[in-house]
């Protein structure tokens, strides 16, 4: 299992990882699909999912594993980001771990660095994503890569995969899926995370899947 010190160290290690994903590393290049995708991503700052449902698995360096489920309800906005309160933790004995592990904060930091107006974008040919045409946009930095699939006509995001790694520190992979709404924006409906602490003699892994429901303006 992950000890309390491992869980608390994870955000710090990811912050170190984020330091290498600086947007200044990319040359400025305007792409209309990227610009539209940014509009959808940034719209989330004024909206929030009323409820999140997350399944979590943690593994310690010796292979011990803990599995639990967390349901959270939107409570308020703190520093411009949604803050959630625990509604239910199953089993209840994992409540302290659920309070400590806040993947959403790590993801918000990552997104704020990679989704920038001056990112250098490599647009790929049209692809089929779940049987529907999409354009794949790619961005890369020293320690990470981003692949974003968008609607060819509107630029609305449909899925992204973010992979990043710092040798002997941490590696992370995040996948996020979006769905269009009747208010004109595409919002996340499912996001998965796979974060590995790679410090020698202090390895740990955290995997989770979170589902978002009922996005509302706040």
N, C-alpha and C positions, 0 to 999 in steps of 0.2 A: 504493500500500500504506500501511498504518498504520505510522508510525515507532514506535520504542520509546517515545519521549516521548509520542506520541499514545496508545498503549496504556496507559501508566501514568497518563496524565491522565484517561482515561475514568472510572475509579472515583471520582476526586475530583469531576468534574463531575456525575456521577450523585448523589453525596452532597449536592451543592448543591441538586439537584433534589428530593431526598428531604426536605430541610429545609422545603420548602413544602407537603409532604404530611402535616403534623402532625395527629395524631388529635384534638387539642384543638379543631380547627376544626369538628368535627362535634358536634352535640348528642347527648346520650345518648338512645338509643331501643332498647329491647329488642325483638328480633324472633326468635321461636323458631327459624326456619329459619337465620337468621344465626348464632345461638348454636350450633346443631348444626354448621354449616359450619366455625365456628372450632374446634370440637372436633377435626374431621378435620385441619384445617390445623396445629393445634398438636401433634397426635399425631406429625407428621413429625419433631419434635424428638427423639423417642425411637427413631426408625426411620431406616434409610438404604437406598438402593438399592445393591446389591452392585456394580453396574457401570453406567456411563453411556457412551453413544456419541454424540458430537457432531460435526456437520458445520458448519464455520465458513467465512465469507467476509468478508474485510476489504477496504475500499476507501479509498485515500488521496484527498486533495483534488484530485489531478491525474488521478484515474480509474484509477490502477494498482490491480490486484486480486491478492489472494492467497487461495487456497482450500486447506483442509486438513481432515483428520479426526482426532479425538482420542478414544481409548478410555481410560477411567479406572476404577480399582478402588478400592473403599472401603478405607481404611487405618486410620483411627482417628478419634476425636472431638477437636476442638480448639475450646475456648471454647464447648462445647455444640453445635457443628455438625459434620456429617460432613466429614472431610478425605480427599481422594482422591489417589492416586498415579498417574502416567502409566503406562499399560500399553502403548500403541502410538500413535504419531503418524505419519500418512501425508500427505505425504512426511516422512521423518525430518528433513529440513532445516528444518522448521517447528517443531521441538521447543522452541526458546527462546520463540517466539511463543505456543505452547500453554501453556507454563509461566506466561507473563505474564498472559494473558487468562483471568480467572476470573469468568465471568458468574454462577455460582451464588452468589457472595458478594453481588453487587449485587442479585440477585433476593431473597435472604434479607432484606436491609435493607429493600427495598421492601415485601415482605410483612409484615414486622414493624410497619410503620407503617400500612398500610391495613387489615389484618385485626385490628381492635381492638374490644373489647367495647362501647365507647361511640360507635362509628361511627353516623352517621345513615343509615338504610337506606330506600331507596325500592323497595318491592316491586311488580313488574310482574305483569300477568296471566300465566296459564299459556301457555307456548309449546311448540312442538315443536323439540327439539334432536336432530338426526340421526334424526328420526321418532319420538322418545320424549318424552312430556310432561316439562316442566321449568319451574321458576319462576326468573325473572330478578331478581336483586337488584342495585341500583345504589348506589354511593357516589361522592361527588365532593368535590374540594378545589380550592384556588386553581389549581393547576397540573396537575391530573390527574383522571381518571375511572376507576372500576372497574366492570366488569360481571361478575357471577358467576351462573352457572346452577347450580341445585341440584335434587336430587330432591325433588319436592313432598311426599313422605311422610316422608323421613328427614332432609332437609337436607344430605345428602352432596354435596359439590361434584362437578360434572361438567366444568365448563370455566370459565375466567375470562379476561378481557381487561383489561389495565391499560395505559392510555395516559397519558403525562405529557410536559410540555414547558416549558422555560424559554427565552424568546426570546434569541437570540444566544448560547446556552450549549449546550443538549442537548435532544434529544427521544428518547423511548423508547416502544416498544410491546412488550408481553409477552403471549403467549397460552399458557395451560397447560391441558392436558387430563388428566382423572383417570379412574381405573378402580377399581371396588369390589374389595375383596379378601375372602378367607375369614376374616380376623381382625377384620372389622367396621369397617374404615376404608377410605376412598377415597384412593389414592395417585397422584401424578403419573406418567403414562406417556410424555408428550411435551410439550416446551415449546419455543416459538420466541421469538426475540428480534430486535428491529430497533432498534439504537441509533445515533443520528446526533449527531456533534459539530458544533455550529453556530457555533462561535467564528469570527469573520471571519478569513480567511487560514489557518485551521487546521482545515478541515473533514475529517471522516473518518466512515466508516460501518462498523458491525459487524453482521452478520446470522448467526444460528446456529440450529440445530435440535438439541436433545438428547433422547435417548430413555433412559428409566430401566428397569431390569429387576431383578427379584428383591428386593423390599423386605423387609428383615429387621430385627428388633428389636435394638438395640445397647445 
